[in-house]
Amino acid sequence: MLSRPCREVTEFGTSELSALIDDMFLTMYVADGAEGCLSVPGATMAVPRPDRAVARGWDKDGNPLVIEGTGYFARCLQHEIDHLDGHLYLDRLSARDREDALRQMAARREDVFARREKKAAACGARSSAS
C-alpha cells in the first residue's frame, strides 16, 4: 500500500530500477489498470480534482521529462503523485465517504484479489497487486 512518501530515486539506468518499473507495469496489467486504486481494492469513490495536471520528473535513464494531462489523464497523474507524496485518495474524502469506501473494500476485496491472481497465473507471474 502506497501510504507513505516514496524514497527519491537517485540512481538511474540500474537493473533494480528497470525491474521495479517492469513489476509496476505487470501489476497494473494484472489489476486491469483502472479499477480505482490498487491500495484500496474494490472501492471506487469520486474525488474532486483539477482538470489539468503537470508532472515533472525523470525517465528510467535519468532524462528529465514533463507530462501534462487534462480530464481523466490529469486525474490519474494527480492520483499517482499523491501516492509518491504518501497519500491515498481516501485522505481526500469526507469521513462519511471514507467509511463507505472502506466498506466497499471489505465487501469486494476477496473477489478483487482472486481476479488478480487468476490473471497473474494466466501470464505466468505472481501478482504483487495483492
Secondary structure by P-SEA (a helix, b strand, c coil): ccccccccccccccaaaaaaaaaaaaaaaaacccccccccccbbbbbbbccbbbbbbbccccccbbbbbcaaaaaaaaaaaaaaacccccccccaaaaaaaaaaaaacaaaaaaaaaaaaaaaccccccc
